[in-house]
Amino acid sequence: MEKQFKHIQSAHCENGVATSLLKYHGMDFMSEPLVFGLGNGIFYLHIPFLQISGGPAISYRSMPGWIFSRASKLLGVKVNRKKFSNEKEAYDYLNKQIEIGNPVGCQVGVFNLPYFPPEYRFHFNAHNIVVYGKENGQYLVSDPVMEIVTTLSEEDMLKVRFAKGALAPRGHVYYPENVKDVSREQIAQAIPKAIKRTTFEMLSLPGPMVGAKGIHYTANHIRKWRDKLGPRKAALYLGQIVRMQEEIGTGGGGFRFLYAAFLEEASNYTNNDQLLKISDEFTKAGDLWRASAVHMGRIYKGRLNEQKDFEESANMLDEISEVERAAFKSLRKLKL
Amino acid sequence: MKKEDLPQDKSALAHMTRELCYVKDKDGKYSTGLSTGWKVKKDALDNAWEDIHERVKEAALAVKNGDKSPVFYFMELRLMDLAVLSGYTGFWKFNIKRHFKPEVFRKLNEKKLAIYAKAFDISVAELTNFKG
């Protein structure tokens, strides 16, 4: 029986590619929250000296590519990755994978992605899609953020695979190898390892701008923005925070709901009710992030624009920082 | 977030897809829901575009006033920064900055102009004839 690739819609592109490829290779139990949790997807980082499209560089998730690699490693799977300096080689390699019937993940830039609406086409190069076939010269594409599958022409495919700028994909193609049967016990054993690593990253990494304390760091910056940048630019900065946090790919609430969903699933695997309680804490954090976005929205819509409104935004982030810190501490204390 | 609270506002994604979000169902369990968009983030995106349009307008004015070359204008128009433009052209950032100067730009040879035109997805004539 020939294996059929099945499109799965997900909140986040990398989770989605990982989930659908692992499922294709026989891991029927795989879900987006499980990939995200096992891959230590949740994170917080504010890089002060770097700007992204003229605004603050803030990330709510770990580095592109890490989620799939880390989740795979815990399950004994190897991710085979290839990058190219030569477009022809990259083109041939992809075609060969399709010929032998191996669906692959491709890292692409969205600026030249024709099916994306123009409003979303920035020079963002860490988008991920699955290419699972070719018909009439068109690649069959499963873009995890979309409800249905789509296609790309050869020319467009090459363009998006060789987008330039930060995180340039350089034709990056990847797929899981060596996928074996994984038992429920093995998953239950992998979960504590993943959680331990996540709590370490969110609580113990040095530096004020990383982890749960990093949210507090951003809050302190927000207090200074209005004086330093002027009201208009400061409001634009807040808009950028909201976009990083809520835009397509995050599942809402800056990935916090996704992590809460993982903990719920983890409680199921490990028969530990404590995890459900802590899951609720992350739901609360996600809700607080959404509330903070609403407040920031009032500022960048121009309804509010006093220093006290920026202070209020900062206070909300301080609260989130505390909620997350407490939640990760309870996670760390948990005997799993 | 509860499933019934998932916003269904208009957004730029309307013709592409609804997006998947993680929400709590009636029993308090996690499930997924599809959203057409959320006004709060649509406003953020609209705001970012307003800012881009303003920057492009300013860049056009700078070309018109003879302060900047068309390379600068098209870089802004295509939402690029020096790193992105350097990636597409293979020119050093330092040289691109020099090409922003109208007097340096006027002396660029056809080959370099063609590289810029390709990176901006326009013809050489469109590049050199742009007056702001």
Boltz contact constraints between the chains, C-beta under 6 A:
constraints:
  - contact:
      token1: [A, 9]
      token2: [B, 20]
      max_distance: 6.0
  - contact:
      token1: [A, 11]
      token2: [B, 20]
      max_distance: 6.0
  - contact:
      token1: [A, 117]
      token2: [B, 12]
      max_distance: 6.0
  - contact:
      token1: [A, 117]
      token2: [B, 16]
      max_distance: 6.0
  - contact:
      token1: [A, 119]
      token2: [B, 12]
      max_distance: 6.0
  - contact:
      token1: [A, 122]
      token2: [B, 79]
      max_distance: 6.0
  - contact:
      token1: [A, 123]
      token2: [B, 84]
      max_distance: 6.0
  - contact:
      token1: [A, 146]
      token2: [B, 17]
      max_distance: 6.0
  - contact:
      token1: [A, 147]
      token2: [B, 17]
      max_distance: 6.0
  - contact:
      token1: [A, 164]
      token2: [B, 84]
      max_distance: 6.0
  - contact:
      token1: [A, 164]
      token2: [B, 87]
      max_distance: 6.0
  - contact:
      token1: [A, 164]
      token2: [B, 88]
      max_distance: 6.0
  - contact:
      token1: [A, 165]
      token2: [B, 83]
      max_distance: 6.0
  - contact:
      token1: [A, 165]
      token2: [B, 84]
      max_distance: 6.0
  - contact:
      token1: [A, 165]
      token2: [B, 87]
      max_distance: 6.0
  - contact:
      token1: [A, 236]
      token2: [B, 51]
      max_distance: 6.0
  - contact:
      token1: [A, 239]
      token2: [B, 44]
      max_distance: 6.0
  - contact:
      token1: [A, 239]
      token2: [B, 47]
      max_distance: 6.0
  - contact:
      token1: [A, 242]
      token2: [B, 41]
      max_distance: 6.0
  - contact:
      token1: [A, 242]
      token2: [B, 44]
      max_distance: 6.0
  - contact:
      token1: [A, 243]
      token2: [B, 44]
      max_distance: 6.0
  - contact:
      token1: [A, 246]
      token2: [B, 41]
      max_distance: 6.0
  - contact:
      token1: [A, 248]
      token2: [B, 19]
      max_distance: 6.0
  - contact:
      token1: [A, 251]
      token2: [B, 21]
      max_distance: 6.0
  - contact:
      token1: [A, 251]
      token2: [B, 22]
      max_distance: 6.0
  - contact:
      token1: [A, 252]
      token2: [B, 1]
      max_distance: 6.0
  - contact:
      token1: [A, 252]
      token2: [B, 21]
      max_distance: 6.0
  - contact:
      token1: [A, 257]
      token2: [B, 22]
      max_distance: 6.0
  - contact:
      token1: [A, 258]
      token2: [B, 22]
      max_distance: 6.0
  - contact:
      token1: [A, 261]
      token2: [B, 22]
      max_distance: 6.0
  - contact:
      token1: [A, 261]
      token2: [B, 30]
      max_distance: 6.0
  - contact:
      token1: [A, 264]
      token2: [B, 30]
      max_distance: 6.0
  - contact:
      token1: [A, 293]
      token2: [B, 40]
      max_distance: 6.0
  - contact:
      token1: [A, 294]
      token2: [B, 40]
      max_distance: 6.0
  - contact:
      token1: [A, 297]
      token2: [B, 40]
      max_distance: 6.0
  - contact:
      token1: [A, 297]
      token2: [B, 43]
      max_distance: 6.0
  - contact:
      token1: [A, 300]
      token2: [B, 47]
      max_distance: 6.0
  - contact:
      token1: [A, 301]
      token2: [B, 43]
      max_distance: 6.0
